[in-house]
Amino acid sequence: MAAYRKLINIKKNACLVIYFLTLELHYSICILFDLNFTTFDPNDKTIIYEGSANPASSAIQLTINQQGKLMNGSIGRATYYQPIHLWNKTTNNLTDFTSYFTFTINSQNRKNYGDGIAFFLEPSGSKKPNATKGGSMGLTLDNQALNSTENPFVAVEFDIYPNRWDPPHEHAGIDINSMRSVANVTWLADIKQGELNEAWINYNSGSRNLSIIFTGFNNETSTIVKQHLSAIVDLRLYLPEFVTVGFSAATGNATAIHSISSWDFSSTLEAQQDNNKTNTQDPIASSPSFNTSTSNKKKAKTGLAAGSGIGGFIFFGLLGFVSVIFWKKWKKGKEEEDGEFEEYMGEEFGKGTGPKKYTYAELAHAANNFKDEHKLGQGGFGGVYRGFLKDTKSYVAIKRVSEDSHQGIKEFASEVTIISKLRHRNLVQLIGWCHERKKLLLVYEYMPNGSLDIHLFKKQSFLKWAVRYTIAKGLASALLYLHEEWEQCVIHRDIKASNIMLDSEFNAKLGDFGLARFVDHGKGAQTTALAGTMGYLAPECATIGRASKETDVYSFGIVALEILCGRKPIENKTQENEINIVEWVWGLYGRGGILEAVDPRLSGDFDEEQIKCLMIVGLWCAHPDPNNRPSIRQAIQVLNFEVPPPNLPSSMPVPTYLEGPLNSFSINGSDEGQSKNIISFSSNINSTTSDVSSTSVLYSR
């Protein structure tokens, strides 16, 4: 690393020298302006707060949100402290810009609320108008005439209060010098619950198109939806060259909490360097005391040029020599380190249009150095962090494998190579990866609704039945693709609720392929290494030490029951007959009490036929005998009501071992020291032997 840092320093010094040598050249430059606030720090002076606005809880609170203070008549603005170059008077060129931000408007379950949030551009140096009414939204004076040029601005508003100039419902609008929008669309907002919203604003200087994509919430399906709005606006007609950008919000008699959680803004503008103001008169030559002849001046300039040329040649020659030495040392170390990794990855990887290779520095910057406030979750192999990639201008989930993790280079390479080849709507997409100086990172598409376990077990949100049934079918579709539809069979080996991610519309996407393996379709689809998570492991895994399509199907059955019941597969703090989800549900099935297992949070709001169907499919897939489990294709046919569900035994079959002690098997599934067990099944749950009793302990752990 020391050699690497030296090389970087040398490159930086070289860049500085080149910069100073070229200061007096006539040139054109491309100005790139970029902001990226993933959180808002009270000590950060680059954001100017006016009125009620202030930084709190890593976000911008635009209106009053303090206990004991009235929220009525609150107006706040937050702007970037430097002006933005919007267009060039000399060339008449306009900038392209994009602005992405996340925000919430929360009425705290009140039915009456106001007024809304706006992203705006105003002349540089503009301040908050002296207004008191919520309808101004911090952009205009009270009772200011519509379409007035007194306070010029262009804004995108998310308006939640119907003023006399507004449409009747919550809406998004594009405003020009007026609170009456030139274009608007009804916004499917969830203000009572304060859902997190996303907005992408893009301005195309060529087409003059100002377009907005933003999220809404469909209460009927409990899903997040994307909405669109656009208008043709020549910003040069309304705004000066330099503008102030930021956010404003206001409340009137009706109130709500208005906050900005993150903000990314970038713009580009081709500008000409001003070289017309050079001094044509030599200040030394014009001095009265200076009387050197013209020929001497020419010689002096020639000597200076020659000296500069020789010195520059020597300097850059040495610079190049030293750079090559350090580069070779750094490259040799990197090649030695990457040798083992490339061996697992294979020669063909990276030659196609697969995931992109990122540097560690790029990903660390994207995730703000992996601070805890960006952590989305923690798994056995390390943490997963939310980051923002500038090259794609999108949020991503970055899996950072911890150095003390059991996931080594082989498992990491496996995850990269396997998932990079898979393409399915119900699989999490791998965007990029990084292996650098023993640091292993994977970059996945960002799933705004997190993982399924958060919604089922941590009670952070409520999933309606229709959404749950769709999630179950989506997971089954992903598994069908892995087992039967791709060119090789893929055994996932770790299907569980925390590995099922939910996109913005709550579609299921299976992720985490660190334990997955390729198997040829004609070879029985078995892999020798035992892996997975207790509670989701099929009972035969602990005895034969092999994973197969049938063990994946078993894990799917467990997840199906979790979706139905809203509980984990093993619950130790409950009655003995309810500890294991399969045993508990099968018992209810046997005595006709299926509906007793349904998640009580559903409050009876479900399709009873779908409930029975998913329960039977879940039990069928979690059958203790792998030979009696369905293929995932058969399970899908039942879920789609294409074929009737099977008739299962009224009592759960129990595995019994005819030879070989249980403790002769290694939990890591190695082939050494394993006996060959023969498994038989009995549908009489009371007729168990001592060996069965041992199995039961493991199965319900």
Salt bridges, closest charged atoms under 4 A:
ASP34 OD2 - LYS390 NZ 2.91
GLU50 OE2 - ARG77 NE 3.53
GLU122 OE1 - ARG77 NH2 3.16
GLU157 OE2 - HIS171 NE2 2.89
ASP159 OD2 - HIS171 NE2 3.74
ASP166 OD1 - HIS171 NE2 3.70
ASP234 OD2 - ARG208 NE 3.92
ASP234 OD1 - ARG236 NE 2.98
GLU241 OE2 - HIS85 NE2 3.43
ASP274 OD2 - LYS277 NZ 3.88
ASP338 OD2 - LYS334 NZ 2.84
ASP338 OD1 - HIS435 ND1 3.26
GLU348 OE2 - LYS351 NZ 3.80
ASP391 OD2 - LYS356 NZ 2.89
GLU415 OE1 - LYS399 NZ 2.88
GLU445 OE2 - LYS509 NZ 3.92
GLU484 OE1 - ARG633 NE 2.79
ASP494 OD2 - LYS496 NZ 3.83
ASP512 OD1 - LYS399 NZ 3.51
ASP520 OD2 - LYS523 NZ 3.71
GLU540 OE2 - ARG629 NH1 2.77
ASP552 OD2 - HIS483 NE2 2.99
GLU596 OE1 - ARG591 NH2 3.73
ASP599 OD2 - ARG468 NH2 2.90
ASP599 OD2 - ARG601 NE 3.80
GLU608 OE2 - LYS612 NZ 3.51
